[in-house]
């Protein structure tokens, strides 16, 4: 398995575990509220549209950070500090992975509840009230911008992966596809939540959330080792 495949699988796996851990608490209420007013059997397509919008936002953000990481990689090679920059990025990923489970304090970006305010609150209410199922896609686009620690961690990792790209365009697509992988991983849990009324069956999701943080920490270690040895 190539290094690209390893990173892609790590992003998808992290998204999958984050979905059943953090996302259930953070975005579960959103998924449930989006289901309100939908007739039984008419839930799947609106939710898929919502997740498609959310993943589109992740992909665009991934493209931006991948491109940024690529430029950083080119610059670091010119000035001879590439390994130092890559190690720093790996350490940052590890620190954010530790913050995901509260082992180190890092603000409130890893909060486990949804409290929309300002722009997000107004946009969510307006789009959720729209009669057309087509409104679910832009709702996903908007809510894909919600402050979210695991997404921030994945974006840092995507920027780090972009640093290894040989050219800016390659770095952009690297970040784009890695964030798509992460977003796809979060979909199963939220689709399931959208179809149930009670979240009581997920009382042990903290364990799954910790597994996700371990995956991100392992990815950070992988990046550091690769920077040192190769």
N, C-alpha and C positions, 0 to 999 in steps of 0.2 A: 504494500500500500504506500503510495507516494505521500510526501509531506502535505501536499495540498488536500488530498483525500482525508488524511488524519485530522487536519484543521476543520475541514467541512463537516466531518462526522462529529467532531467535538462541539461545534456550534449547534448542530441539530440536536445532539444529545443534551446539551446544556439547556437549549430552549424547551425540550421535552420535559426535563425535570423541573425547570423553572415554572413551566405551565401548571404542573400538578402541585407546586409548592407556592411560590410567591404570587403567580398570576391569579390563582383561585381566590385569594384574599383581595388582591388589588383590582383585578378586572372581572372577577366572578359576578359581583353585583351589576356590572355593566352588561354582561352576557345575559343575566336573568332579566334585567329591565328591558333589554332589546327584545326579549321573547314575549313580554306583556303585550297583549292585544293581537298577537299572531294566532291564527287558528291552528288547532292541532294538525300536525302533518305539514304545515307550511313554514316550519322554523329553519330548515336546513339552508335553503338558498339565501335568505336574508343574512344569516350568520356567516355563510361563506363569503358573501359580498363584504360584510363588515371586516372579516379577517383579511380578505384580499386588499382592502384599503389600508388596514394597519400594516400589513407586510410591505405594501408599496412604499409607505412612509419609511419603514425600516430600511428598505432597499436603497431609497434615495439618500438617506443619512449615511448608509454604509458606503455608497459610491463616493460621497463627499469625503468621508474620513479615509477611505482607501486611497483616494487621489491625494489627499493631504499627506498621508503616510508615505506614499510613493515619492512625493517631492522631498519629504524629510530624508528618506533613504538616499536619494540622489545627492542631496546637499551633504549628508553625513559622510558619504563616500569621498566627496571632493575634499572635505576638510580632515578626513582620516579618523572620524570618531563614530563610525557606523555601529560597532559592537557596543559601545557605551550607550548610545541612544536606544538600541534594541533591548539591551539589558534593563535600562530604565523603564521601558514600556512593559517588559515582562514583570518587573517588580510592581508596577502600578496595577497590572491585572491581578496579581496575587493579593495586593492590599485591598482591592475592591471585592475580590472573592471572599476575603476574611470579613469585610464589612457587611456582606450580604447576610451573614448569619449573626451579626452583632458582636463578633469577637474583637473588633476594633471600632471605635466611634467614627462615623463618617457622615454626619449630618442626618437629614431625614429623607434622603433620596431612596432609602430601602424600606420605606413605610409599607405596611401590609394592609392598607385600606384605601378605598377610593373616596376622596373628598374633593370633587370638582369645584373650582372657584373661578371667578372672572370669565375669561374667554372660553375656557373648556366647558364650564357649566352652561353658559348661554348656548354655545354651539351644540352641545350634547342634547339639551332640551329641545332645541329647534329641529334638529335632524331626527331625533327620536319620535317627534310628533308628526313628521311628514307621512302622508298616506302611502307614498310610493316605496316599493321595496328598493328602488334604485338609490334611495337616500342612505342606505346602510353602507355603501361604499365610501362616500364622503365622510360619513361618521367615523369609519375606520381610519381614514386619512387624518382626521383631526385628532382622534384619541390616540393615534400612534405617536403623537408628540407629547403625551402625558409624561411628566417627570417619573422616571423609572430606573432604579439602580441597576438591575440586571441588564437592561438595555444599554445603559451607559457602559457597563463592563464589557458587553459584547462589542460595542462600538470602539472601545479602546483596543480590544483584541483585533478587530477588523483593521484598524489603523496600523497596528503592529504588523499584520499580515501584508498590508499594502506596502510596507517598507521594503519587503523582499522582492517586489515587482521590478522588472527590468525597465519599465517605462510607465509614465503616468496613466495611460489608458488601461494598461494591464492592472495597475493598482486600483483604479476606479472599479473595474469589473470584479476584481477580487473582493473588495469590500462589499459591493452590491450583492454578489451571490452568497457570501458568508452570512450577511444579515437576512437574506431570504431564507437560508437554512435555519437560522435561529428562529425567525418568525414562524416558519412551518412547524418547527418543533413545539411551539406553544399552542398550536391550534387544537390538538386532540382534547386536552383538558378543558379548554374553554367551550368547545362544542358540546362536550358532555355536560358541563355545568349549565349551559343554555337550555338543556332539555330536562333538567330536574329542578324541583322546587326547594329541596333541602340540601345543605352542604355538610350535614352531620357526618356523612361517611368519610369525610376528609380530615378527621380529627388528628391524624398522624402525618399530615402533609409537611410538618416542620422537618421531619426526617428526610423527605424527598427534597425539600428546599436545601438542606445541608449537602445533599448529594450533588446538587447543581453547583453550589459554591465550591465543592471539592473539584468538580470538573473544570471550573474556571481557574482555580489555583493550579491544577495540573497543567492546564494550557499555558499559564504564565511561566511555570517551571520549564515546560517544553521549549518555549521561546528563548528563555535564558540559556538553557543548555545548548540549543542550536546556535545561538549567537557566539557562545564561548568556544564550542568545539568545531564549528564549520566556518 
